[in-house]
Amino acid sequence: MIHFYHVTKKFDRYSTALQDVTFHIEKGEFTFLTGDSGAGKSTLLKLILRQIEPSEGHIVVNGRNLSAMKRSQLPYFRRDIGMVFQDFKLIERMTVFENLSFIMTVLNVPPKEHKKRAYGALRAVNLAHKLDAYPLQLSGGEQQRVAIARALINDPLILVGDEPTGNLDPDLSNEILQIF
């Protein structure tokens, strides 16, 4: 699923985020990436999403060589990846349903499927009863579960989290990891 081959990422001649990284994550594997602040974890995730490109080496995600991918292909490539951020990135002026529906609109899901998919994704994270709530009416743990539902809404091949439990207490962190 995800293959890094001798990947190096330098931001300038003084700043190397990753140096000669090679690894493989196969379909169905659950992998944690840990390290100190500044160790390159977020850089690695940005490389997987091709938000940035490596300075050296190459990356293959879901059978696609990211170096050979045209910019116009990126939105379609990213549809197969669900991303959960530490800071949720929910739109505060939209309800939970509207946040999920917005993503489905971007993904060209027919409007008649929005409610069914949103309800299914929210049921998976035990929040189906919060469909009409606004993000600020939710606890931090609930907001994170909505962010996970958003990442799951398109049934992605790959689910990636950038410190998805970083702002949560240990009990909520455990709950989030169980959902993953």
Backbone as a chain_set.jsonl record, in Angstrom:
{"seq": "MIHFYHVTKKFDRYSTALQDVTFHIEKGEFTFLTGDSGAGKSTLLKLILRQIEPSEGHIVVNGRNLSAMKRSQLPYFRRDIGMVFQDFKLIERMTVFENLSFIMTVLNVPPKEHKKRAYGALRAVNLAHKLDAYPLQLSGGEQQRVAIARALINDPLILVGDEPTGNLDPDLSNEILQIF", "coords": {"N": [[0.819, -1.209, 0.0], [1.804, 1.347, 0.962], [4.892, 2.517, 0.115], [8.128, 3.473, 0.7], [11.133, 4.396, -0.765], [14.328, 4.86, -0.113], [13.986, 7.574, 0.706], [14.552, 10.997, 1.026], [14.085, 14.126, 2.517], [14.748, 17.404, 2.191], [14.524, 20.674, 3.317], [15.988, 22.91, 3.03], [19.495, 23.635, 2.622], [20.341, 23.377, 5.21], [18.416, 22.114, 6.684], [17.219, 19.051, 7.155], [14.592, 16.939, 7.008], [13.911, 14.242, 6.689], [15.97, 11.416, 6.175], [17.172, 9.193, 3.897], [15.028, 7.173, 4.049], [13.445, 4.1, 4.133], [10.708, 2.001, 3.875], [7.89, -0.256, 4.165], [4.416, -0.475, 4.137], [1.89, -2.672, 4.324], [-1.319, -3.655, 2.912], [-3.974, -3.618, 5.212], [-2.37, -3.444, 7.439], [-1.715, -1.928, 10.598], [-0.178, 0.831, 11.607], [2.005, 2.645, 13.716], [3.621, 5.741, 13.983], [6.141, 7.113, 15.696], [7.945, 9.633, 17.52], [10.195, 12.276, 18.487], [9.244, 15.75, 18.734], [9.627, 17.483, 15.733], [10.9, 15.439, 14.452], [10.143, 14.581, 11.947], [7.7, 13.379, 11.422], [5.204, 14.571, 10.59], [6.076, 15.575, 8.174], [6.561, 13.21, 6.788], [3.919, 12.261, 6.531], [2.848, 14.274, 4.914], [4.29, 13.771, 2.629], [3.24, 11.265, 1.912], [0.656, 12.039, 1.199], [1.283, 13.552, -0.915], [1.563, 16.305, -0.619], [3.863, 17.574, -0.429], [7.002, 17.026, -2.105], [9.561, 14.482, -2.298], [13.093, 15.105, -1.776], [14.931, 13.319, -2.592], [14.806, 9.885, -3.707], [11.918, 7.661, -4.005], [8.323, 7.332, -3.824], [5.677, 5.084, -3.48], [2.273, 4.765, -3.491], [-0.536, 2.915, -2.988], [0.009, 1.521, -5.338], [0.758, 3.534, -7.066], [3.205, 5.576, -8.418], [4.299, 8.33, -6.877], [5.998, 10.352, -7.725], [5.746, 10.356, -10.467], [3.231, 11.213, -10.862], [0.868, 13.454, -12.183], [-0.015, 16.828, -11.405], [-2.72, 17.347, -11.815], [-3.86, 14.9, -11.304], [-3.814, 14.546, -8.599], [-6.108, 15.271, -6.861], [-7.843, 13.105, -7.357], [-6.304, 10.91, -6.628], [-6.046, 11.439, -3.879], [-8.575, 10.94, -2.953], [-8.733, 8.356, -2.17], [-7.629, 8.296, 0.282], [-8.133, 8.734, 3.652], [-7.952, 11.365, 5.915], [-7.086, 12.298, 9.157], [-6.847, 14.942, 11.292], [-4.981, 16.472, 13.977], [-6.08, 18.827, 14.97], [-8.739, 18.776, 14.232], [-10.159, 20.384, 12.196], [-12.821, 21.111, 11.516], [-15.648, 22.795, 10.145], [-16.881, 25.456, 11.759], [-19.301, 26.89, 11.498], [-21.007, 25.182, 10.313], [-23.245, 22.404, 10.619], [-22.737, 19.098, 12.007], [-23.664, 17.229, 10.13], [-23.631, 18.895, 7.838], [-20.882, 19.416, 7.639], [-19.946, 16.849, 6.964], [-21.447, 16.422, 4.654], [-20.475, 18.413, 2.997], [-17.905, 17.456, 2.34], [-18.669, 15.182, 0.92], [-19.918, 16.392, -1.247], [-17.735, 17.612, -2.494], [-16.463, 15.286, -3.244], [-18.103, 14.396, -5.206], [-20.33, 12.807, -4.56], [-23.582, 11.646, -5.019], [-26.244, 13.824, -4.016], [-28.514, 12.559, -2.868], [-27.45, 10.449, -1.472], [-26.096, 11.492, 0.662], [-27.19, 11.817, 3.356], [-27.553, 9.142, 4.16], [-24.929, 8.087, 4.021], [-23.597, 9.832, 5.774], [-24.931, 9.315, 8.176], [-24.239, 6.612, 8.503], [-21.407, 6.771, 8.765], [-21.229, 8.328, 11.08], [-22.528, 6.654, 12.863], [-20.632, 4.649, 13.024], [-18.751, 5.831, 14.636], [-20.104, 6.222, 16.943], [-21.804, 8.518, 17.091], [-24.204, 9.144, 15.861], [-26.449, 10.411, 16.821], [-25.763, 13.069, 16.914], [-26.02, 14.442, 14.577], [-27.195, 16.917, 13.846], [-25.887, 18.769, 15.364], [-23.628, 21.496, 16.114], [-20.085, 21.974, 15.668], [-18.95, 23.403, 17.911], [-20.694, 22.754, 19.914], [-19.968, 20.323, 20.719], [-17.912, 18.041, 22.59], [-14.285, 17.852, 22.867], [-13.459, 15.22, 22.291], [-15.714, 14.279, 20.941], [-15.693, 15.993, 18.711], [-13.336, 15.098, 17.519], [-14.098, 12.515, 16.844], [-16.043, 13.105, 14.933], [-14.368, 14.164, 13.011], [-13.019, 11.834, 12.335], [-15.142, 10.355, 11.293], [-15.622, 11.92, 9.057], [-13.265, 11.398, 7.657], [-13.703, 8.744, 7.086], [-15.883, 8.719, 5.424], [-15.83, 8.29, 2.656], [-15.072, 5.698, 2.422], [-12.185, 5.055, 2.469], [-9.128, 3.669, 1.051], [-6.86, 3.934, 2.511], [-6.202, 5.072, 5.751], [-5.125, 7.804, 7.473], [-3.636, 9.352, 10.249], [-2.705, 12.355, 11.77], [-1.335, 12.798, 14.603], [-3.851, 12.08, 15.921], [-4.868, 11.748, 18.471], [-3.697, 13.603, 20.031], [-4.68, 15.878, 21.444], [-6.316, 14.86, 23.369], [-7.689, 13.264, 26.334], [-6.456, 10.325, 28.163], [-8.492, 8.254, 28.228], [-10.278, 9.007, 26.153], [-8.434, 8.958, 24.075], [-7.869, 6.222, 23.919], [-10.385, 5.332, 23.08], [-10.541, 6.527, 20.535], [-8.431, 5.222, 19.233], [-9.456, 2.64, 19.211], [-11.527, 2.956, 17.394], [-10.078, 3.473, 15.083]], "CA": [[0.0, 0.0, 0.0], [2.676, 2.523, 1.053], [6.291, 2.1, -0.014], [9.141, 4.523, 0.606], [12.411, 3.866, -1.207], [15.463, 5.777, 0.064], [13.414, 8.924, 0.651], [15.153, 12.091, 1.782], [13.413, 15.409, 2.327], [15.48, 18.565, 2.684], [13.803, 21.92, 3.059], [17.071, 23.763, 2.541], [20.747, 22.9, 2.843], [20.575, 23.232, 6.651], [17.27, 21.464, 7.326], [16.839, 17.752, 6.605], [13.509, 16.369, 7.812], [14.025, 12.791, 6.573], [17.217, 11.037, 5.498], [17.292, 7.813, 3.409], [13.987, 6.388, 4.711], [12.858, 3.015, 3.353], [9.781, 1.149, 4.619], [6.708, -0.728, 3.441], [3.225, -0.762, 4.932], [1.024, -3.464, 3.459], [-2.756, -3.553, 3.111], [-4.462, -4.207, 6.451], [-1.481, -3.186, 8.571], [-1.976, -0.781, 11.464], [1.18, 1.27, 11.9], [2.211, 3.873, 14.478], [4.879, 6.432, 13.766], [6.406, 7.919, 16.883], [9.223, 10.328, 17.54], [10.2, 13.591, 19.104], [8.813, 16.893, 17.936], [10.648, 17.848, 14.76], [11.558, 14.234, 13.934], [9.768, 14.36, 10.556], [6.454, 12.615, 11.304], [4.246, 15.287, 9.74], [6.675, 15.632, 6.842], [6.313, 11.915, 6.175], [2.511, 12.212, 6.152], [2.686, 15.177, 3.767], [4.844, 13.057, 1.474], [2.263, 10.236, 1.532], [-0.449, 12.746, 0.543], [1.952, 14.34, -1.948], [1.454, 17.744, -0.398], [5.232, 17.963, -0.734], [7.702, 15.969, -2.828], [10.868, 14.176, -1.709], [14.288, 15.641, -2.422], [15.538, 12.133, -3.208], [14.059, 8.656, -3.521], [10.564, 7.7, -4.546], [7.234, 6.864, -2.968], [4.579, 4.434, -4.189], [1.105, 4.631, -2.629], [-1.61, 2.215, -3.685], [0.48, 1.154, -6.673], [1.02, 4.713, -7.902], [4.458, 6.281, -8.169], [3.901, 9.722, -6.663], [6.864, 11.25, -8.505], [5.277, 10.379, -11.849], [1.853, 11.675, -10.889], [0.633, 14.841, -12.58], [-0.747, 17.628, -10.424], [-4.155, 17.212, -12.082], [-4.305, 13.608, -10.802], [-3.756, 14.531, -7.132], [-7.401, 15.186, -6.164], [-8.4, 11.757, -7.512], [-5.454, 10.058, -5.801], [-6.321, 11.701, -2.461], [-9.905, 10.427, -2.594], [-8.551, 7.03, -1.584], [-6.951, 8.463, 1.563], [-8.854, 9.474, 4.679], [-6.979, 12.056, 6.755], [-7.594, 12.809, 10.438], [-5.896, 15.913, 11.82], [-5.008, 16.684, 15.421], [-6.911, 19.986, 15.3], [-10.089, 18.48, 13.743], [-10.456, 21.088, 10.946], [-14.254, 21.157, 11.242], [-16.144, 24.137, 9.845], [-17.703, 25.747, 12.936], [-20.621, 27.429, 11.166], [-21.781, 24.104, 9.703], [-23.579, 21.288, 11.501], [-21.976, 17.873, 11.758], [-24.114, 16.721, 8.827], [-23.142, 19.781, 6.775], [-19.445, 19.162, 7.5], [-19.786, 15.598, 6.219], [-22.057, 16.604, 3.345], [-19.552, 19.243, 2.214], [-16.876, 16.55, 1.817], [-19.28, 14.33, -0.109], [-20.135, 17.226, -2.425], [-16.419, 17.717, -3.128], [-16.15, 13.968, -3.806], [-19.13, 14.114, -6.222], [-21.304, 11.818, -4.115], [-24.925, 12.18, -5.288], [-26.876, 14.38, -2.814], [-29.464, 11.634, -2.247], [-26.703, 9.511, -0.634], [-25.41, 12.201, 1.745], [-27.72, 11.519, 4.694], [-27.284, 7.728, 4.449], [-23.492, 7.916, 4.288], [-23.252, 10.584, 6.988], [-25.454, 8.565, 9.315], [-23.415, 5.411, 8.632], [-20.086, 7.141, 9.289], [-21.415, 8.771, 12.466], [-22.859, 5.461, 13.651], [-19.369, 3.937, 13.247], [-18.019, 6.505, 15.722], [-21.074, 6.393, 18.038], [-22.291, 9.895, 17.167], [-25.33, 9.34, 14.942], [-27.408, 11.314, 17.473], [-25.237, 14.439, 16.874], [-26.08, 14.851, 13.174], [-27.594, 18.323, 13.697], [-25.122, 19.617, 16.292], [-22.512, 22.271, 15.579], [-18.829, 21.55, 16.309], [-18.717, 24.015, 19.217], [-21.599, 22.123, 20.876], [-19.414, 18.996, 20.97], [-16.663, 17.955, 23.351], [-13.108, 17.609, 22.032], [-13.505, 13.836, 21.833], [-16.77, 14.175, 19.929], [-15.203, 16.651, 17.499], [-12.355, 14.219, 16.882], [-14.833, 11.403, 16.231], [-16.64, 13.634, 13.705], [-13.258, 14.237, 12.045], [-12.782, 10.465, 11.873], [-16.275, 10.033, 10.417], [-15.363, 12.624, 7.795], [-12.209, 10.668, 6.949], [-14.234, 7.442, 6.687], [-17.108, 8.906, 4.64], [-15.661, 7.787, 1.289], [-14.53, 4.346, 2.527], [-10.852, 5.148, 1.857], [-8.232, 2.517, 1.115], [-5.835, 4.25, 3.506], [-6.617, 6.037, 6.769], [-3.92, 8.39, 8.053], [-3.908, 10.303, 11.324], [-1.575, 13.166, 12.234], [-1.567, 12.956, 16.038], [-5.302, 12.178, 16.107], [-5.237, 11.723, 19.887], [-2.792, 14.523, 20.703], [-5.36, 16.835, 22.316], [-7.347, 14.155, 24.11], [-7.277, 12.569, 27.561], [-6.149, 8.915, 27.892], [-9.68, 7.443, 27.933], [-10.729, 9.348, 24.806], [-7.402, 8.479, 23.161], [-8.127, 4.788, 23.75], [-11.599, 5.202, 22.287], [-10.198, 6.885, 19.15], [-7.605, 4.138, 18.68], [-10.349, 1.51, 18.951], [-12.259, 3.27, 16.153], [-9.118, 3.256, 13.992]], "C": [[0.856, 1.263, 0.0], [4.118, 2.039, 1.071], [7.178, 3.327, -0.182], [10.461, 3.846, 0.24], [13.475, 4.953, -1.118], [15.025, 7.243, -0.045], [14.164, 9.869, 1.586], [14.33, 13.335, 1.484], [14.225, 16.487, 3.015], [14.665, 19.799, 2.338], [14.765, 23.012, 2.595], [18.365, 23.036, 2.893], [21.064, 22.69, 4.329], [19.508, 22.382, 7.348], [16.868, 20.19, 6.58], [15.802, 17.128, 7.529], [13.575, 14.841, 7.828], [15.277, 12.469, 5.774], [17.202, 9.54, 5.182], [16.32, 6.859, 4.118], [13.425, 5.361, 3.726], [11.958, 2.204, 4.275], [8.624, 0.761, 3.72], [5.599, -0.974, 4.445], [2.256, -1.462, 3.988], [-0.443, -3.275, 3.811], [-3.148, -4.273, 4.403], [-3.571, -3.966, 7.652], [-1.907, -1.919, 9.3], [-0.618, -0.346, 11.989], [1.169, 2.578, 12.677], [3.557, 4.448, 14.08], [5.084, 7.35, 14.956], [7.767, 8.586, 16.758], [9.067, 11.685, 18.192], [9.628, 14.641, 18.164], [9.953, 17.283, 17.006], [11.358, 16.665, 14.134], [11.189, 13.929, 12.484], [8.473, 13.596, 10.354], [5.452, 13.295, 10.377], [4.778, 15.417, 8.322], [6.407, 14.329, 6.099], [4.862, 11.804, 5.712], [2.231, 13.115, 4.951], [3.247, 14.555, 2.494], [3.876, 11.985, 0.984], [1.104, 10.866, 0.767], [0.002, 13.532, -0.688], [1.59, 15.825, -1.859], [2.819, 18.374, -0.639], [5.887, 16.779, -1.45], [9.057, 15.713, -2.181], [11.998, 14.859, -2.472], [15.008, 14.524, -3.165], [14.648, 10.932, -2.918], [12.702, 8.728, -4.183], [9.588, 6.972, -3.63], [6.157, 6.258, -3.865], [3.447, 4.227, -3.173], [-0.014, 4.023, -3.465], [-1.234, 1.923, -5.147], [0.818, 2.314, -7.586], [2.303, 5.399, -7.465], [4.139, 7.77, -8.062], [4.752, 10.705, -7.456], [6.38, 11.392, -9.937], [3.869, 10.948, -11.981], [1.766, 13.157, -11.256], [-0.199, 15.54, -11.506], [-2.259, 17.465, -10.581], [-4.721, 15.892, -11.561], [-4.403, 13.564, -9.27], [-5.119, 14.467, -6.447], [-8.018, 13.785, -6.234], [-7.617, 10.756, -6.676], [-5.827, 10.205, -4.325], [-7.702, 11.223, -2.023], [-9.824, 9.051, -1.953], [-7.87, 7.081, -0.22], [-7.836, 9.283, 2.494], [-7.834, 10.076, 5.629], [-7.66, 12.609, 7.997], [-6.505, 13.692, 11.033], [-6.05, 16.049, 13.326], [-5.989, 17.795, 15.795], [-8.288, 19.948, 14.626], [-10.417, 19.09, 12.378], [-11.937, 20.996, 10.541], [-14.662, 22.604, 10.994], [-17.198, 24.481, 10.903], [-19.108, 26.221, 12.612], [-21.519, 26.395, 10.493], [-22.078, 23.028, 10.744], [-22.668, 20.1, 11.162], [-22.367, 17.309, 10.389], [-23.57, 17.578, 7.69], [-21.639, 19.627, 6.555], [-19.203, 17.897, 6.677], [-20.325, 15.726, 4.804], [-21.15, 17.425, 2.423], [-18.471, 18.371, 1.573], [-17.456, 15.682, 0.717], [-19.569, 15.115, -1.379], [-18.83, 17.367, -3.208], [-16.06, 16.405, -3.838], [-17.169, 13.517, -4.857], [-20.06, 12.957, -5.85], [-22.687, 12.41, -4.39], [-25.603, 12.645, -3.991], [-27.838, 13.424, -2.111], [-28.769, 10.621, -1.341], [-26.092, 10.167, 0.603], [-25.889, 11.783, 3.13], [-27.396, 10.074, 5.094], [-25.819, 7.518, 4.807], [-23.073, 8.631, 5.574], [-23.715, 9.815, 8.222], [-24.612, 7.313, 9.563], [-22.052, 5.713, 9.233], [-20.186, 7.577, 10.743], [-21.785, 7.606, 13.378], [-21.578, 4.683, 13.978], [-18.56, 4.541, 14.386], [-18.936, 6.85, 16.898], [-21.558, 7.831, 18.205], [-23.48, 10.164, 16.244], [-26.351, 10.335, 15.512], [-26.956, 12.785, 17.431], [-25.257, 15.026, 15.459], [-26.343, 16.346, 13.004], [-26.854, 19.278, 14.631], [-24.045, 20.389, 15.53], [-21.239, 21.863, 16.317], [-18.613, 22.133, 17.708], [-19.66, 23.495, 20.298], [-21.087, 20.744, 21.294], [-18.167, 19.089, 21.841], [-15.504, 17.733, 22.383], [-13.098, 16.194, 21.47], [-14.559, 13.622, 20.757], [-16.347, 14.837, 18.622], [-14.201, 15.762, 16.763], [-13.044, 13.033, 16.213], [-15.565, 11.852, 14.968], [-15.559, 13.732, 12.621], [-12.926, 12.849, 11.493], [-13.909, 10.034, 10.935], [-16.089, 10.686, 9.058], [-14.302, 11.887, 6.973], [-12.715, 9.326, 6.417], [-15.35, 7.533, 5.65], [-17.013, 8.324, 3.235], [-15.076, 6.374, 1.265], [-13.131, 4.28, 1.907], [-10.056, 3.85, 1.984], [-7.216, 2.678, 2.237], [-6.407, 5.292, 4.47], [-5.365, 6.492, 7.493], [-4.338, 9.382, 9.129], [-2.639, 11.028, 11.72], [-1.868, 13.561, 13.679], [-3.062, 13.073, 16.359], [-5.759, 12.126, 17.559], [-4.439, 12.736, 20.701], [-3.445, 15.477, 21.685], [-6.371, 16.179, 23.25], [-6.802, 13.486, 25.365], [-7.088, 11.082, 27.255], [-7.367, 8.049, 27.55], [-10.197, 7.714, 26.522], [-9.719, 8.88, 23.765], [-7.593, 6.999, 22.874], [-9.336, 4.548, 22.858], [-11.326, 5.486, 20.806], [-9.376, 5.771, 18.503], [-8.453, 2.894, 18.403], [-11.12, 1.725, 17.649], [-11.334, 3.041, 14.95], [-8.955, 1.771, 13.737]], "O": [[0.675, 2.144, -0.841], [4.513, 1.254, 1.933], [6.988, 4.121, -1.104], [10.856, 2.855, 0.854], [13.516, 5.86, -1.95], [15.613, 8.034, -0.783], [14.377, 9.578, 2.763], [13.928, 13.569, 0.345], [14.378, 16.497, 4.236], [14.179, 19.949, 1.217], [14.384, 23.92, 1.857], [18.32, 21.922, 3.415], [21.955, 21.912, 4.668], [19.697, 21.977, 8.495], [16.255, 20.247, 5.514], [16.091, 16.825, 8.686], [13.324, 14.217, 8.859], [15.606, 13.163, 4.812], [17.218, 8.713, 6.093], [16.737, 5.865, 4.712], [12.987, 5.709, 2.63], [12.395, 1.766, 5.34], [8.401, 1.356, 2.666], [5.814, -1.604, 5.481], [1.853, -0.897, 2.971], [-0.767, -2.788, 4.894], [-2.709, -5.395, 4.656], [-3.972, -4.254, 8.78], [-2.397, -0.967, 8.692], [0.022, -1.082, 12.74], [0.426, 3.502, 12.349], [4.519, 3.71, 13.866], [4.289, 8.259, 15.194], [8.624, 8.151, 15.988], [7.958, 12.17, 18.417], [9.544, 14.434, 16.953], [11.102, 17.4, 17.433], [12.309, 16.842, 13.372], [11.845, 13.105, 11.847], [8.166, 13.198, 9.231], [4.911, 12.657, 9.474], [4.004, 15.372, 7.366], [6.064, 14.343, 4.917], [4.601, 11.307, 4.616], [1.455, 12.748, 4.068], [2.727, 14.791, 1.403], [3.705, 11.809, -0.222], [0.62, 10.291, -0.208], [-0.818, 14.103, -1.407], [1.349, 16.495, -2.863], [2.925, 19.546, -1.001], [5.377, 15.66, -1.4], [9.641, 16.616, -1.583], [11.872, 15.152, -3.66], [15.611, 14.741, -4.216], [13.834, 10.96, -1.995], [12.366, 9.715, -4.837], [9.958, 6.14, -2.802], [5.775, 6.843, -4.878], [3.639, 3.598, -2.133], [-0.387, 4.552, -4.513], [-2.052, 2.061, -6.057], [1.132, 2.108, -8.758], [2.468, 5.757, -6.299], [3.752, 8.397, -9.048], [4.276, 11.78, -7.82], [6.58, 12.436, -10.559], [3.375, 11.139, -13.092], [2.489, 13.993, -10.715], [-0.983, 14.909, -10.797], [-2.991, 17.448, -9.592], [-5.934, 15.771, -11.391], [-5.008, 12.649, -8.713], [-5.283, 13.672, -5.521], [-8.644, 13.334, -5.275], [-8.203, 9.851, -6.081], [-5.915, 9.211, -3.604], [-7.96, 11.116, -0.824], [-10.755, 8.63, -1.267], [-7.568, 6.043, 0.368], [-8.238, 10.396, 2.157], [-6.941, 9.373, 6.103], [-8.677, 13.297, 7.91], [-5.379, 13.244, 11.251], [-7.114, 15.776, 13.882], [-6.655, 17.711, 16.827], [-8.928, 20.988, 14.471], [-10.903, 18.386, 11.493], [-12.256, 20.825, 9.364], [-14.084, 23.526, 11.569], [-18.271, 23.878, 10.94], [-20.028, 25.973, 13.391], [-22.661, 26.695, 10.142], [-21.269, 22.773, 11.636], [-21.938, 20.111, 10.171], [-21.502, 16.955, 9.588], [-23.099, 17.046, 6.685], [-21.168, 19.697, 5.42], [-18.347, 17.884, 5.793], [-19.735, 15.2, 3.86], [-21.07, 17.165, 1.223], [-18.16, 18.533, 0.393], [-16.812, 15.466, -0.31], [-19.477, 14.566, -2.477], [-18.82, 17.255, -4.434], [-15.433, 16.415, -4.897], [-17.103, 12.387, -5.342], [-20.521, 12.219, -6.721], [-22.943, 13.559, -4.031], [-25.546, 11.946, -2.979], [-27.967, 13.47, -0.888], [-29.43, 9.99, -0.517], [-25.618, 9.469, 1.499], [-25.077, 11.431, 3.986], [-27.009, 9.816, 6.233], [-25.508, 6.844, 5.789], [-22.293, 8.099, 6.363], [-22.973, 9.684, 9.195], [-24.307, 6.99, 10.711], [-21.589, 4.991, 10.117], [-19.324, 7.236, 11.553], [-21.391, 7.583, 14.544], [-21.448, 4.126, 15.068], [-17.774, 3.847, 15.03], [-18.585, 7.67, 17.745], [-21.708, 8.31, 19.329], [-23.728, 11.315, 15.886], [-27.037, 11.021, 14.755], [-27.7, 13.661, 17.872], [-24.571, 16.012, 15.19], [-25.774, 16.974, 12.111], [-27.167, 20.468, 14.678], [-23.613, 19.986, 14.451], [-21.306, 21.448, 17.474], [-18.14, 21.428, 18.599], [-19.448, 23.766, 21.48], [-21.701, 20.077, 22.126], [-17.459, 20.096, 21.826], [-15.726, 17.455, 21.204], [-12.766, 15.991, 20.302], [-14.342, 12.89, 19.791], [-16.611, 14.304, 17.544], [-14.215, 15.684, 15.535], [-12.627, 12.593, 15.141], [-15.699, 11.071, 14.025], [-15.809, 13.42, 11.457], [-12.59, 12.711, 10.317], [-13.655, 9.419, 9.899], [-16.367, 10.075, 8.026], [-14.421, 11.765, 5.754], [-12.211, 8.828, 5.411], [-15.722, 6.52, 5.057], [-18.027, 7.904, 2.677], [-14.635, 5.901, 0.218], [-12.908, 3.546, 0.944], [-10.277, 3.048, 2.891], [-6.767, 1.7, 2.835], [-7.019, 6.272, 4.046], [-4.63, 5.681, 8.057], [-5.277, 10.155, 8.943], [-1.613, 10.399, 11.978], [-2.565, 14.543, 13.936], [-3.492, 14.04, 16.988], [-6.916, 12.428, 17.852], [-4.499, 12.727, 21.93], [-2.817, 15.853, 22.675], [-7.192, 16.867, 23.857], [-5.613, 13.178, 25.454], [-7.515, 10.617, 26.198], [-7.28, 7.194, 26.669], [-10.517, 6.784, 25.781], [-10.109, 8.448, 22.681], [-7.492, 6.565, 21.727], [-9.318, 3.675, 21.991], [-11.819, 4.775, 19.931], [-9.608, 5.421, 17.346], [-8.183, 2.17, 17.445], [-11.339, 0.78, 16.891], [-11.75, 2.489, 13.932], [-8.19, 1.376, 12.857]]}, "num_chains": 1, "name": "protein.A"}
